[in-house]
């Protein structure tokens, strides 16, 4: 169990949260949600002791072990991948290192020989004889092949390093598990594997995530950080959404009832206060009026952008036609793929990380040349692109407003530009921030400003939800559902794909692209039925 007692966290005069008392109990899995900047990661760091709260205390149950998903990707660069996983269990790792050291010596002292006779029992009791199999199982589930296990951590890029650190914290089997954005850089298959693993976890789980599928599948409770406080809701993310809306609606109805009662009392008092026969009743009603209270709603830290994609040009019947396209780098990604994409299709490109999804998207949009075949775009096509890496599009030394102005029509005023940015939550001086210092969410929203302003009639998005908070993801999801024309996108967000896609391109490990003319749910059902028959 882990509890907080009246904790407050301030940075200068700004309070992230105040007087928060919550209890996280064993067997429950909590989704910690809130707007970007509301203090979610800070709250987890208070629970781990990495930060000290301004007031109050954090209490961890006696004897409970705590595991936290590290964000320091370079901390284990001197170790191999599997050694980094082993280190998630400090006691076992210490015994492993001592055992390896003893057995590597040609000659042992009497004391060392005596230690050898005892260490095997300790090593076995700590799980030493199954450690390799357990660590391997975690790594395979997260998409690693066995040939990588003994490689150094330095061979991995950031996303895969994060996977190893996730395996590390899971290997330790702590009583309390704290995960900050565990699905970042995971493909759909790895996310589903993690969901299954966490469902079986018996301890206390607290996780921050912007993945609605993950929150719905894993969480038994939602801890909502808003209004500078944490409110606990039973159920998953969808349950929370319904409950929070119902709670506000009930309070609004109660307020309207009180307002009507106050209006009637004031009317009576005004009419009869000077009437001697009614004076006593008017006085009584005045006392009742003074006792009436209307609940004031605190300003929420949640603000959703207003996103609408309005094509400026009518889209013709011919959109994209690819014939026998192929692409290789060190090895072949895919070959001999042909497709015709029509004016109202919504194509999701899925597959494991590194398998070629971004490459295929860029080739279909004529942003990248293939090794063979050709792609033809219809004469009316104007593509609005959202790149996976914002740095490929943004100028770090330019202000956000000046950068956006480069893509505006001649004669577009600063007021109009600020209007586009305002809808994406850029307020006041935010417009003049250098693009290089913007947060990941701000960069994503700035690129969305560009797309809405340009009015492309075909949209292509590569991992658009990566840096957005839940409110922005919901707003983007809704805006794309309203978009009337062709949509192509790469995503690992299960719900995003399930609610938008009408056609699936899955790139398989054999370099074959499966073209399925239907929704994600239909496609997954088909795959499960085939697997069951096999």
Secondary structure, 3 states (H helix, E strand, C coil): CEEEEEEEEEECCEEEEEEEEEEECCCCEEEEECCCCCCHHHHHHHHHCCCCCCEEEEEECCCCCEEECCCCCCCCCCCEHHHHHHCCCHHHHHHHHHHHHHHCCCCCCHHHHHHHHHHHHHHHHCCHHHHHHHHHHHHHHCCCCHHHCCCEHHHCCHHHHHHHHHHHHHHCCCCEEEEECCCCCCCHHHHHHHHHHHHCCCCEEEEECCCHHHHHHHCCEEEEEECCEEEEEECCHHHHHHHHHHHHHHHHHHHHHHHHHHHHHHHHHHHHCCCHHHHHHHHHHHHHHHHCCCCCCCCCCCCCCCCCCCCCCCCCCCCEEEEEEEEECCCEEEEEEEEEECCCCEEEEECCCCCCHHHHHHHHCCCCCCCEEEEEECCCCCEEEECCCHHHCCCCCCEHHHHHHCCCCCCCCHHHHHHHHHHCCCCHHHHHCEHHHCCHHHHHHHHHHHHHHHCCCEEEEECCCCCCCHHHHHHHHHHHHHCCCCEEEECCCHHHHHHHCCEEEEECCCCCEEEECCCHHHHHHHHHHHHHHC
